Amino acid sequence: MAYSIDIQREVQKLRGKGKTYSEILKEINISIPKSTLSSWCQNVLLPSGYKKKIEELNKINHNKALAAALASNELKRQKLFLEIERKNNNLRYKMSDKDILRSLLAVLYLGEGAKWRSHRGLMLGSSDPNIVKLYIKLLELCYGINVIQLKCRISYRADQNIKKLESFWSKVSGIPIKNFYKTIPDPRTIGKATKNMDYKGVCVITCKGTEIQLELEEIPKMILKGL
């Protein structure tokens, strides 16, 4: 397609002012391939601030693309979790089955709890509030163990405030502060800053119940045999 010399000169003039090809097309309001614009402007001298302008535009475009990608990923993530919830929604109606609940507790204890050979009685530690809450709820539903019967201690780093940690885990677990054992920080962490500010230490919950402990150790073995 042929373009008038006036259009070419206007393009070159705008380019000389430091306009990008996208800005030029928007200003002249004519559809012209950028390759054509480039050929017209190959001998045009760009202003001294053009390089900085392009760097700033690239940064802005990068941030926009990043924000769009994050939004897209978040939308995909939300859709995934909705699908997971839809597929597994029926599980919540089976939570009244004590055998299933006891199996869940046994598997949880298998991964996070202290075993009989190293400790007598129930003991489970985790830095994950959801695991702590799930464990306490399952103890209550399966064996009638109330939070008042539970003891707690916090394993923490030297630069952390034990009073704040105890308050945090007391709210999470429902265990009264008076049931918390006094503890000292891990000496290996002295002089080392905690990088993860969300880390609240490890909440270690103890309770009498050696027979329950042994039962919880045996149930996963029985499940494995039945599979």
N, C-alpha and C positions, 0 to 999 in steps of 0.2 A: 504493500500500500504506500502511495506517495504522500508525503507531508510537505506543507509549505515551508519556505525558508524562514518565515516569520515565527512559525512554531519552533523550528530548530533553534533560532536565536533566543527565543523566550526560555527554552529549556536550558540552553547554555548559560544564560544570564542567571537563572535561578540556581543552577549548579554552582556557578561562581560565588554565589552568596552562601554556599554551604548547605544547600537543601539536599536531602536524600532523594533517591529516585521515587520512593513512595510519596514523599511530600510534594515532589514536582508533579506527579500524575494527579494528585488530589487537587493541586492548585490550578493546573491548566484544564482539568476536567475532560481529558481526552484519553481514550484507551490506546496506549502505545506500549509495545513490548519493552521491558527494561533493557534488553540486549540492544535495542535500537537507541535508546537514550544513552547507553554506555558508549556506543560508537560515535554519537554526536559530541559527547563530552570528553573524549579521550585526551584532548589537548587543553582542557579547561583547568586552570590553576585553582586549587581549593584553598579556602582561607585557613589560617594557622590553627584555629580552634576546632577544625573539622574532626580531627582524630579523637580529641577529647569528647566531642559530641557523640561520635559513633560508639565510643566506649560506654558512655552513659546510657545511650539507647539500648545497647546490647545488654547492659546490666538490668535495665528496666524490663526488657523483653524476656530475659532469663528468669527474673523474679516472677513475671506474669506466667511464664510457662511452668515454673516450679509450683506456683500456687494452683494453677489449673490441674497439674498432675497430682498434687496432694489432695485436691478436692475430688478428683476422679477416683483416686485410690481409696479415699474415705467412703465414697459412695459405694464402691465395690465391696469394701469391708462391711458396711452396714447391710448390704444385700446378702452377703455371705452369712452373717450372723442371724439375719431373719430366716434364711433358709435352714440353717442349723437348728434354730429354735422350732421351726415348723416340723422338721423331720423328727425331732426328739421330744416334742411336746407331750407325747403320751407317757413319757417316763415319770412325769410329776404325779401322775395318777397311781403309780405303783409304789410311792413312798410311804404308804401305810402298811406295806408288807414288812414285818419285822425281820424276816430272813434276808430280804434284800438289803435292808438298812444295816444289819449286822455284817453282811458280806462287804458292803461299802466301807464300813468302819475298819474291818479287818485288813482290807487292801490298803486303806489309808495308813493304818498303823504299820503295815509291812514296809511301807516306803519311808515313813517319818518317825516311827516310834522306836523306843529302846527295847531290845530283845531280852528275854528272861536270863540268858547266860551272863549278861553284863549288868543287869539291873532288876531288882525285885519290885514289882508293882508297875503301874502304868506311868509312862513318861513319853511325851512327844514334844518336839521342838520344831518351830518353823518361824521364818521371817515374813511369811505370807499371811496377812490377816484373814483371808478367806479360808485357808486351811485350818487355822486356829478356830474360827467360828464353826466350821463344818465339824471338826473333831468334837468340840464341846457339845454341839447339838446332837450328834450321833450318840455320844455317851449318855446323854439324858434320855433319848428315845429308846435306846437299846437296853440300858442297864439302870435307868432311873438315877444316874449320878447328877447331882445338882452342882452349880458353880460354887456354892458355899463349901463343898467338899474338896474343891480343887486348890492346889497350891501352885505358885508360879515364881519363876526367877527369870531374869533377863540377862542374856549374854550380850555384852555391848563393847563398843570401842572406847578407847581412853578419852577421846575428845567429845564424847556424847554426855548429855545430862541425864543421869539415871532417874531423877524425879520426873522429868518430862516423859521419858520412855515408859515408866511405870504407869503414869496417868494415861498415856496413849493405849497401852495394852490392857489396862483395866477397863477402859471404855469399849475396846474391841471385844474383849472376852466376857465382860460382866463379872470377873473375879474381883472381889474387894481388895483394896490396897493392903489391908491388914494381912491378907493371905500371901503377900509377896515376900520371898526371902531376900535378905540383904546379899548383894553380890558385889564383886569387884570387877573392873574392866579387864579385858584381855591384855595382859602385859606386853604381848607382841605388837600391840598397836600404839604403844606410847611413842609420841613424837611423830606419828603418821596421821595426816589429816584424812577424814572420811570424805571420799570423793562423791559418793552417792548420797545426796542430801535426803532422799526418800527412805534411806535405810534406817529402820527403827530397832535394830538389834534382833536377836532371836528370842522369841517367847517360848520358854520351856515350861510345860504344864505337867505336874505330877499329881498322883492320886494313889491311894491304897487300892489293891485289886490284883494280886498275883494270879488268882484263878482266871480272871477276865483276861489278863495279859496272855496267859498260856492259851486260852481259847482263841483269842485274836490271832495268835501265831499259827494255830492249827487250821483255822478256817481256810486260808489261802491254799494250804497244801491239799485240803479236801476238794476245793474248787478245781485245782489243777488236775487231780486224779479223775474228776468227773468230766473234764473237757475232752 
